[in-house]
C-alpha cells in the first residue's frame, strides 16, 4: 500500500482546516490580538477527521501522479 509522509499529512490537514475557517489548535486563539474575530477551534475528533481527509487527498494525488 502506498504511504505518505506524516509531516505532509499534518501540513495538508492544517491547510484544509484553515481553508474551512477553523483553527487547528485552540492555544493559537490566545495569541490573537484583542478585537480580532474569534474562529472555532477543532477538538481531537475533528483533528483526526482532518488528518484522515488530508491522508486520503495525498494518496489520491500520489496515485494520479503515478499513472
PyMOL Python script that loads the backbone (N, CA, C, O; Angstrom):
from pymol import cmd

cmd.read_pdbstr("""\
ATOM      1  N   UNK A   1       0.844  -1.184   0.000  1.00  0.00           N
ATOM      2  CA  UNK A   1       0.000   0.000   0.000  1.00  0.00           C
ATOM      3  C   UNK A   1       0.887   1.244   0.000  1.00  0.00           C
ATOM      4  O   UNK A   1       1.857   1.311   0.755  1.00  0.00           O
ATOM      5  N   UNK A   2       0.562   2.232  -0.842  1.00  0.00           N
ATOM      6  CA  UNK A   2       1.353   3.463  -0.864  1.00  0.00           C
ATOM      7  C   UNK A   2       1.265   4.188   0.472  1.00  0.00           C
ATOM      8  O   UNK A   2       0.260   4.112   1.178  1.00  0.00           O
ATOM      9  N   UNK A   3       2.338   4.889   0.797  1.00  0.00           N
ATOM     10  CA  UNK A   3       2.362   5.634   2.054  1.00  0.00           C
ATOM     11  C   UNK A   3       2.695   7.087   1.776  1.00  0.00           C
ATOM     12  O   UNK A   3       3.307   7.413   0.759  1.00  0.00           O
ATOM     13  N   UNK A   4       2.289   7.953   2.684  1.00  0.00           N
ATOM     14  CA  UNK A   4       2.615   9.369   2.586  1.00  0.00           C
ATOM     15  C   UNK A   4       3.347   9.786   3.858  1.00  0.00           C
ATOM     16  O   UNK A   4       3.184   9.183   4.919  1.00  0.00           O
ATOM     17  N   UNK A   5       4.135  10.808   3.724  1.00  0.00           N
ATOM     18  CA  UNK A   5       4.884  11.355   4.843  1.00  0.00           C
ATOM     19  C   UNK A   5       3.910  11.967   5.859  1.00  0.00           C
ATOM     20  O   UNK A   5       3.034  12.749   5.491  1.00  0.00           O
ATOM     21  N   UNK A   6       4.066  11.612   7.116  1.00  0.00           N
ATOM     22  CA  UNK A   6       3.138  12.102   8.146  1.00  0.00           C
ATOM     23  C   UNK A   6       3.227  13.617   8.342  1.00  0.00           C
ATOM     24  O   UNK A   6       2.240  14.257   8.706  1.00  0.00           O
ATOM     25  N   UNK A   7       4.400  14.183   8.103  1.00  0.00           N
ATOM     26  CA  UNK A   7       4.541  15.643   8.192  1.00  0.00           C
ATOM     27  C   UNK A   7       3.717  16.296   7.080  1.00  0.00           C
ATOM     28  O   UNK A   7       3.067  17.317   7.303  1.00  0.00           O
ATOM     29  N   UNK A   8       3.745  15.709   5.899  1.00  0.00           N
ATOM     30  CA  UNK A   8       2.949  16.228   4.782  1.00  0.00           C
ATOM     31  C   UNK A   8       1.460  16.113   5.087  1.00  0.00           C
ATOM     32  O   UNK A   8       0.679  16.999   4.737  1.00  0.00           O
ATOM     33  N   UNK A   9       1.069  15.023   5.736  1.00  0.00           N
ATOM     34  CA  UNK A   9      -0.336  14.836   6.112  1.00  0.00           C
ATOM     35  C   UNK A   9      -0.761  15.927   7.090  1.00  0.00           C
ATOM     36  O   UNK A   9      -1.817  16.538   6.923  1.00  0.00           O
ATOM     37  N   UNK A  10       0.056  16.171   8.103  1.00  0.00           N
ATOM     38  CA  UNK A  10      -0.266  17.200   9.093  1.00  0.00           C
ATOM     39  C   UNK A  10      -0.339  18.577   8.440  1.00  0.00           C
ATOM     40  O   UNK A  10      -1.251  19.357   8.716  1.00  0.00           O
ATOM     41  N   UNK A  11       0.620  18.867   7.579  1.00  0.00           N
ATOM     42  CA  UNK A  11       0.640  20.157   6.893  1.00  0.00           C
ATOM     43  C   UNK A  11      -0.622  20.337   6.058  1.00  0.00           C
ATOM     44  O   UNK A  11      -1.243  21.400   6.092  1.00  0.00           O
ATOM     45  N   UNK A  12      -1.003  19.305   5.310  1.00  0.00           N
ATOM     46  CA  UNK A  12      -2.202  19.386   4.472  1.00  0.00           C
ATOM     47  C   UNK A  12      -3.455  19.512   5.328  1.00  0.00           C
ATOM     48  O   UNK A  12      -4.356  20.279   4.989  1.00  0.00           O
ATOM     49  N   UNK A  13      -3.528  18.768   6.437  1.00  0.00           N
ATOM     50  CA  UNK A  13      -4.697  18.844   7.319  1.00  0.00           C
ATOM     51  C   UNK A  13      -4.864  20.257   7.863  1.00  0.00           C
ATOM     52  O   UNK A  13      -5.983  20.765   7.941  1.00  0.00           O
ATOM     53  N   UNK A  14      -3.774  20.883   8.235  1.00  0.00           N
ATOM     54  CA  UNK A  14      -3.844  22.260   8.754  1.00  0.00           C
ATOM     55  C   UNK A  14      -4.273  23.231   7.667  1.00  0.00           C
ATOM     56  O   UNK A  14      -5.008  24.179   7.946  1.00  0.00           O
ATOM     57  N   UNK A  15      -3.828  23.015   6.427  1.00  0.00           N
ATOM     58  CA  UNK A  15      -4.240  23.865   5.312  1.00  0.00           C
ATOM     59  C   UNK A  15      -5.743  23.739   5.061  1.00  0.00           C
ATOM     60  O   UNK A  15      -6.435  24.741   4.880  1.00  0.00           O
ATOM     61  N   UNK A  16      -6.236  22.509   5.050  1.00  0.00           N
ATOM     62  CA  UNK A  16      -7.664  22.279   4.823  1.00  0.00           C
ATOM     63  C   UNK A  16      -8.479  22.913   5.947  1.00  0.00           C
ATOM     64  O   UNK A  16      -9.503  23.553   5.708  1.00  0.00           O
ATOM     65  N   UNK A  17      -8.008  22.722   7.166  1.00  0.00           N
ATOM     66  CA  UNK A  17      -8.675  23.285   8.344  1.00  0.00           C
ATOM     67  C   UNK A  17      -8.795  24.801   8.219  1.00  0.00           C
ATOM     68  O   UNK A  17      -9.865  25.370   8.433  1.00  0.00           O
ATOM     69  N   UNK A  18      -7.694  25.438   7.875  1.00  0.00           N
ATOM     70  CA  UNK A  18      -7.681  26.898   7.732  1.00  0.00           C
ATOM     71  C   UNK A  18      -8.621  27.335   6.613  1.00  0.00           C
ATOM     72  O   UNK A  18      -9.370  28.301   6.762  1.00  0.00           O
ATOM     73  N   UNK A  19      -8.577  26.620   5.495  1.00  0.00           N
ATOM     74  CA  UNK A  19      -9.442  26.935   4.360  1.00  0.00           C
ATOM     75  C   UNK A  19     -10.916  26.825   4.747  1.00  0.00           C
ATOM     76  O   UNK A  19     -11.751  27.585   4.258  1.00  0.00           O
ATOM     77  N   UNK A  20     -11.228  25.872   5.628  1.00  0.00           N
ATOM     78  CA  UNK A  20     -12.612  25.683   6.081  1.00  0.00           C
ATOM     79  C   UNK A  20     -13.031  26.678   7.166  1.00  0.00           C
ATOM     80  O   UNK A  20     -14.184  26.682   7.598  1.00  0.00           O
ATOM     81  N   UNK A  21     -12.088  27.521   7.606  1.00  0.00           N
ATOM     82  CA  UNK A  21     -12.433  28.554   8.585  1.00  0.00           C
ATOM     83  C   UNK A  21     -12.275  28.149  10.039  1.00  0.00           C
ATOM     84  O   UNK A  21     -12.831  28.799  10.924  1.00  0.00           O
ATOM     85  N   UNK A  22     -11.527  27.085  10.299  1.00  0.00           N
ATOM     86  CA  UNK A  22     -11.312  26.613  11.657  1.00  0.00           C
ATOM     87  C   UNK A  22      -9.883  26.898  12.099  1.00  0.00           C
ATOM     88  O   UNK A  22      -9.017  27.187  11.274  1.00  0.00           O
ATOM     89  N   UNK A  23      -9.646  26.817  13.387  1.00  0.00           N
ATOM     90  CA  UNK A  23      -8.308  26.931  13.960  1.00  0.00           C
ATOM     91  C   UNK A  23      -7.909  25.537  14.430  1.00  0.00           C
ATOM     92  O   UNK A  23      -8.665  24.881  15.146  1.00  0.00           O
ATOM     93  N   UNK A  24      -6.721  25.084  14.029  1.00  0.00           N
ATOM     94  CA  UNK A  24      -6.255  23.743  14.355  1.00  0.00           C
ATOM     95  C   UNK A  24      -6.096  23.551  15.852  1.00  0.00           C
ATOM     96  O   UNK A  24      -6.531  22.536  16.396  1.00  0.00           O
ATOM     97  N   UNK A  25      -5.483  24.508  16.519  1.00  0.00           N
ATOM     98  CA  UNK A  25      -5.150  24.369  17.936  1.00  0.00           C
ATOM     99  C   UNK A  25      -5.675  25.584  18.704  1.00  0.00           C
ATOM    100  O   UNK A  25      -5.364  26.721  18.350  1.00  0.00           O
ATOM    101  N   UNK A  26      -6.444  25.357  19.719  1.00  0.00           N
ATOM    102  CA  UNK A  26      -7.053  26.447  20.484  1.00  0.00           C
ATOM    103  C   UNK A  26      -6.021  27.352  21.138  1.00  0.00           C
ATOM    104  O   UNK A  26      -6.332  28.506  21.430  1.00  0.00           O
ATOM    105  N   UNK A  27      -4.803  26.871  21.379  1.00  0.00           N
ATOM    106  CA  UNK A  27      -3.787  27.718  22.012  1.00  0.00           C
ATOM    107  C   UNK A  27      -3.426  28.906  21.116  1.00  0.00           C
ATOM    108  O   UNK A  27      -2.955  29.931  21.609  1.00  0.00           O
ATOM    109  N   UNK A  28      -3.643  28.776  19.811  1.00  0.00           N
ATOM    110  CA  UNK A  28      -3.383  29.877  18.884  1.00  0.00           C
ATOM    111  C   UNK A  28      -4.333  31.040  19.164  1.00  0.00           C
ATOM    112  O   UNK A  28      -3.969  32.202  18.987  1.00  0.00           O
ATOM    113  N   UNK A  29      -5.536  30.724  19.598  1.00  0.00           N
ATOM    114  CA  UNK A  29      -6.529  31.764  19.854  1.00  0.00           C
ATOM    115  C   UNK A  29      -6.082  32.722  20.946  1.00  0.00           C
ATOM    116  O   UNK A  29      -6.455  33.895  20.930  1.00  0.00           O
ATOM    117  N   UNK A  30      -5.298  32.242  21.884  1.00  0.00           N
ATOM    118  CA  UNK A  30      -4.847  33.083  22.981  1.00  0.00           C
ATOM    119  C   UNK A  30      -3.824  34.108  22.509  1.00  0.00           C
ATOM    120  O   UNK A  30      -3.612  35.121  23.176  1.00  0.00           O
ATOM    121  N   UNK A  31      -3.184  33.857  21.362  1.00  0.00           N
ATOM    122  CA  UNK A  31      -2.171  34.769  20.854  1.00  0.00           C
ATOM    123  C   UNK A  31      -2.755  35.833  19.939  1.00  0.00           C
ATOM    124  O   UNK A  31      -2.041  36.748  19.529  1.00  0.00           O
ATOM    125  N   UNK A  32      -4.042  35.732  19.609  1.00  0.00           N
ATOM    126  CA  UNK A  32      -4.666  36.710  18.733  1.00  0.00           C
ATOM    127  C   UNK A  32      -4.784  38.054  19.431  1.00  0.00           C
ATOM    128  O   UNK A  32      -4.968  38.126  20.646  1.00  0.00           O
ATOM    129  N   UNK A  33      -4.679  39.093  18.664  1.00  0.00           N
ATOM    130  CA  UNK A  33      -4.825  40.439  19.219  1.00  0.00           C
ATOM    131  C   UNK A  33      -6.280  40.666  19.606  1.00  0.00           C
ATOM    132  O   UNK A  33      -7.188  40.188  18.927  1.00  0.00           O
ATOM    133  N   UNK A  34      -6.501  41.388  20.684  1.00  0.00           N
ATOM    134  CA  UNK A  34      -7.886  41.688  21.073  1.00  0.00           C
ATOM    135  C   UNK A  34      -8.607  42.438  19.953  1.00  0.00           C
ATOM    136  O   UNK A  34      -8.023  43.303  19.300  1.00  0.00           O
ATOM    137  N   UNK A  35      -9.837  42.110  19.744  1.00  0.00           N
ATOM    138  CA  UNK A  35     -10.633  42.769  18.724  1.00  0.00           C
ATOM    139  C   UNK A  35     -10.698  41.991  17.416  1.00  0.00           C
ATOM    140  O   UNK A  35     -11.559  42.265  16.579  1.00  0.00           O
ATOM    141  N   UNK A  36      -9.799  41.024  17.227  1.00  0.00           N
ATOM    142  CA  UNK A  36      -9.867  40.199  16.022  1.00  0.00           C
ATOM    143  C   UNK A  36     -10.963  39.164  16.203  1.00  0.00           C
ATOM    144  O   UNK A  36     -11.183  38.675  17.311  1.00  0.00           O
ATOM    145  N   UNK A  37     -11.650  38.830  15.121  1.00  0.00           N
ATOM    146  CA  UNK A  37     -12.732  37.849  15.251  1.00  0.00           C
ATOM    147  C   UNK A  37     -12.194  36.478  15.647  1.00  0.00           C
ATOM    148  O   UNK A  37     -11.180  36.012  15.127  1.00  0.00           O
ATOM    149  N   UNK A  38     -12.894  35.853  16.570  1.00  0.00           N
ATOM    150  CA  UNK A  38     -12.530  34.505  17.007  1.00  0.00           C
ATOM    151  C   UNK A  38     -13.011  33.490  15.987  1.00  0.00           C
ATOM    152  O   UNK A  38     -14.061  33.665  15.368  1.00  0.00           O
ATOM    153  N   UNK A  39     -12.243  32.441  15.817  1.00  0.00           N
ATOM    154  CA  UNK A  39     -12.641  31.336  14.950  1.00  0.00           C
ATOM    155  C   UNK A  39     -12.792  30.106  15.824  1.00  0.00           C
ATOM    156  O   UNK A  39     -12.134  29.993  16.859  1.00  0.00           O
ATOM    157  N   UNK A  40     -13.644  29.191  15.421  1.00  0.00           N
ATOM    158  CA  UNK A  40     -13.797  27.968  16.215  1.00  0.00           C
ATOM    159  C   UNK A  40     -12.550  27.082  16.108  1.00  0.00           C
ATOM    160  O   UNK A  40     -11.943  26.981  15.042  1.00  0.00           O
ATOM    161  N   UNK A  41     -12.180  26.449  17.212  1.00  0.00           N
ATOM    162  CA  UNK A  41     -11.031  25.540  17.240  1.00  0.00           C
ATOM    163  C   UNK A  41     -11.529  24.100  17.174  1.00  0.00           C
ATOM    164  O   UNK A  41     -12.634  23.781  17.614  1.00  0.00           O
ATOM    165  N   UNK A  42     -10.683  23.245  16.613  1.00  0.00           N
ATOM    166  CA  UNK A  42     -11.045  21.840  16.477  1.00  0.00           C
ATOM    167  C   UNK A  42     -10.791  21.065  17.764  1.00  0.00           C
ATOM    168  O   UNK A  42      -9.853  21.360  18.505  1.00  0.00           O
ATOM    169  N   UNK A  43     -11.631  20.078  18.017  1.00  0.00           N
ATOM    170  CA  UNK A  43     -11.361  19.156  19.113  1.00  0.00           C
ATOM    171  C   UNK A  43     -10.574  17.961  18.549  1.00  0.00           C
ATOM    172  O   UNK A  43     -10.292  17.908  17.352  1.00  0.00           O
ATOM    173  N   UNK A  44     -10.234  17.033  19.396  1.00  0.00           N
ATOM    174  CA  UNK A  44      -9.403  15.897  18.993  1.00  0.00           C
ATOM    175  C   UNK A  44     -10.043  15.071  17.876  1.00  0.00           C
ATOM    176  O   UNK A  44      -9.359  14.663  16.938  1.00  0.00           O
ATOM    177  N   UNK A  45     -11.327  14.828  17.969  1.00  0.00           N
ATOM    178  CA  UNK A  45     -12.018  14.027  16.954  1.00  0.00           C
ATOM    179  C   UNK A  45     -12.030  14.745  15.599  1.00  0.00           C
ATOM    180  O   UNK A  45     -11.825  14.121  14.558  1.00  0.00           O
ATOM    181  N   UNK A  46     -12.268  16.040  15.623  1.00  0.00           N
ATOM    182  CA  UNK A  46     -12.284  16.805  14.371  1.00  0.00           C
ATOM    183  C   UNK A  46     -10.891  16.832  13.739  1.00  0.00           C
ATOM    184  O   UNK A  46     -10.765  16.732  12.519  1.00  0.00           O
ATOM    185  N   UNK A  47      -9.841  16.966  14.563  1.00  0.00           N
ATOM    186  CA  UNK A  47      -8.476  16.930  14.020  1.00  0.00           C
ATOM    187  C   UNK A  47      -8.200  15.580  13.372  1.00  0.00           C
ATOM    188  O   UNK A  47      -7.560  15.517  12.322  1.00  0.00           O
ATOM    189  N   UNK A  48      -8.673  14.505  13.982  1.00  0.00           N
ATOM    190  CA  UNK A  48      -8.485  13.167  13.418  1.00  0.00           C
ATOM    191  C   UNK A  48      -9.179  13.059  12.060  1.00  0.00           C
ATOM    192  O   UNK A  48      -8.648  12.438  11.139  1.00  0.00           O
ATOM    193  N   UNK A  49     -10.361  13.660  11.934  1.00  0.00           N
ATOM    194  CA  UNK A  49     -11.069  13.630  10.650  1.00  0.00           C
ATOM    195  C   UNK A  49     -10.305  14.421   9.588  1.00  0.00           C
ATOM    196  O   UNK A  49     -10.224  13.997   8.435  1.00  0.00           O
ATOM    197  N   UNK A  50      -9.751  15.556   9.972  1.00  0.00           N
ATOM    198  CA  UNK A  50      -8.962  16.348   9.022  1.00  0.00           C
ATOM    199  C   UNK A  50      -7.688  15.606   8.613  1.00  0.00           C
ATOM    200  O   UNK A  50      -7.282  15.672   7.452  1.00  0.00           O
ATOM    201  N   UNK A  51      -7.066  14.916   9.537  1.00  0.00           N
ATOM    202  CA  UNK A  51      -5.869  14.133   9.203  1.00  0.00           C
ATOM    203  C   UNK A  51      -6.220  13.021   8.211  1.00  0.00           C
ATOM    204  O   UNK A  51      -5.480  12.776   7.258  1.00  0.00           O
ATOM    205  N   UNK A  52      -7.344  12.357   8.441  1.00  0.00           N
ATOM    206  CA  UNK A  52      -7.776  11.292   7.533  1.00  0.00           C
ATOM    207  C   UNK A  52      -8.088  11.857   6.152  1.00  0.00           C
ATOM    208  O   UNK A  52      -7.733  11.264   5.134  1.00  0.00           O
ATOM    209  N   UNK A  53      -8.744  12.991   6.126  1.00  0.00           N
ATOM    210  CA  UNK A  53      -9.078  13.650   4.855  1.00  0.00           C
ATOM    211  C   UNK A  53      -7.807  14.045   4.096  1.00  0.00           C
ATOM    212  O   UNK A  53      -7.714  13.850   2.885  1.00  0.00           O
ATOM    213  N   UNK A  54      -6.837  14.597   4.814  1.00  0.00           N
ATOM    214  CA  UNK A  54      -5.572  15.004   4.200  1.00  0.00           C
ATOM    215  C   UNK A  54      -4.822  13.791   3.668  1.00  0.00           C
ATOM    216  O   UNK A  54      -4.290  13.830   2.559  1.00  0.00           O
ATOM    217  N   UNK A  55      -4.775  12.711   4.451  1.00  0.00           N
ATOM    218  CA  UNK A  55      -4.091  11.488   4.021  1.00  0.00           C
ATOM    219  C   UNK A  55      -4.732  10.934   2.745  1.00  0.00           C
ATOM    220  O   UNK A  55      -4.031  10.516   1.823  1.00  0.00           O
ATOM    221  N   UNK A  56      -6.048  10.934   2.698  1.00  0.00           N
ATOM    222  CA  UNK A  56      -6.766  10.453   1.521  1.00  0.00           C
ATOM    223  C   UNK A  56      -6.439  11.309   0.300  1.00  0.00           C
ATOM    224  O   UNK A  56      -6.182  10.776  -0.780  1.00  0.00           O
ATOM    225  N   UNK A  57      -6.447  12.627   0.462  1.00  0.00           N
ATOM    226  CA  UNK A  57      -6.129  13.529  -0.645  1.00  0.00           C
ATOM    227  C   UNK A  57      -4.714  13.282  -1.157  1.00  0.00           C
ATOM    228  O   UNK A  57      -4.496  13.196  -2.366  1.00  0.00           O
ATOM    229  N   UNK A  58      -3.757  13.169  -0.244  1.00  0.00           N
ATOM    230  CA  UNK A  58      -2.368  12.981  -0.643  1.00  0.00           C
ATOM    231  C   UNK A  58      -2.163  11.643  -1.344  1.00  0.00           C
ATOM    232  O   UNK A  58      -1.427  11.565  -2.328  1.00  0.00           O
ATOM    233  N   UNK A  59      -2.803  10.598  -0.849  1.00  0.00           N
ATOM    234  CA  UNK A  59      -2.692   9.294  -1.501  1.00  0.00           C
ATOM    235  C   UNK A  59      -3.302   9.330  -2.901  1.00  0.00           C
ATOM    236  O   UNK A  59      -2.758   8.742  -3.836  1.00  0.00           O
ATOM    237  N   UNK A  60      -4.421  10.014  -3.039  1.00  0.00           N
ATOM    238  CA  UNK A  60      -5.065  10.139  -4.345  1.00  0.00           C
ATOM    239  C   UNK A  60      -4.144  10.876  -5.314  1.00  0.00           C
ATOM    240  O   UNK A  60      -3.974  10.453  -6.458  1.00  0.00           O
ATOM    241  N   UNK A  61      -3.551  11.977  -4.856  1.00  0.00           N
ATOM    242  CA  UNK A  61      -2.620  12.728  -5.701  1.00  0.00           C
ATOM    243  C   UNK A  61      -1.410  11.868  -6.079  1.00  0.00           C
ATOM    244  O   UNK A  61      -0.925  11.926  -7.209  1.00  0.00           O
ATOM    245  N   UNK A  62      -0.938  11.084  -5.133  1.00  0.00           N
ATOM    246  CA  UNK A  62       0.206  10.201  -5.378  1.00  0.00           C
ATOM    247  C   UNK A  62      -0.138   9.180  -6.473  1.00  0.00           C
ATOM    248  O   UNK A  62       0.655   8.934  -7.382  1.00  0.00           O
ATOM    249  N   UNK A  63      -1.333   8.596  -6.366  1.00  0.00           N
ATOM    250  CA  UNK A  63      -1.762   7.621  -7.383  1.00  0.00           C
ATOM    251  C   UNK A  63      -1.908   8.273  -8.756  1.00  0.00           C
ATOM    252  O   UNK A  63      -1.528   7.685  -9.768  1.00  0.00           O
ATOM    253  N   UNK A  64      -2.456   9.484  -8.789  1.00  0.00           N
ATOM    254  CA  UNK A  64      -2.652  10.188 -10.059  1.00  0.00           C
ATOM    255  C   UNK A  64      -1.321  10.544 -10.716  1.00  0.00           C
ATOM    256  O   UNK A  64      -1.208  10.514 -11.941  1.00  0.00           O
ATOM    257  N   UNK A  65      -0.326  10.877  -9.922  1.00  0.00           N
ATOM    258  CA  UNK A  65       0.999  11.179 -10.475  1.00  0.00           C
ATOM    259  C   UNK A  65       1.666   9.911 -10.993  1.00  0.00           C
ATOM    260  O   UNK A  65       2.466   9.967 -11.927  1.00  0.00           O
ATOM    261  N   UNK A  66       1.342   8.775 -10.397  1.00  0.00           N
ATOM    262  CA  UNK A  66       1.940   7.514 -10.778  1.00  0.00           C
ATOM    263  C   UNK A  66       1.415   6.954 -12.101  1.00  0.00           C
ATOM    264  O   UNK A  66       2.000   6.023 -12.655  1.00  0.00           O
ATOM    265  N   UNK A  67       0.343   7.499 -12.596  1.00  0.00           N
ATOM    266  CA  UNK A  67      -0.267   6.986 -13.834  1.00  0.00           C
ATOM    267  C   UNK A  67       0.564   7.360 -15.024  1.00  0.00           C
ATOM    268  O   UNK A  67       0.214   7.018 -16.154  1.00  0.00           O
TER     269      UNK A  67
END
""", "prot")
cmd.dss("prot")
cmd.show_as("cartoon", "prot")
cmd.util.cbc("prot")
cmd.orient("prot")
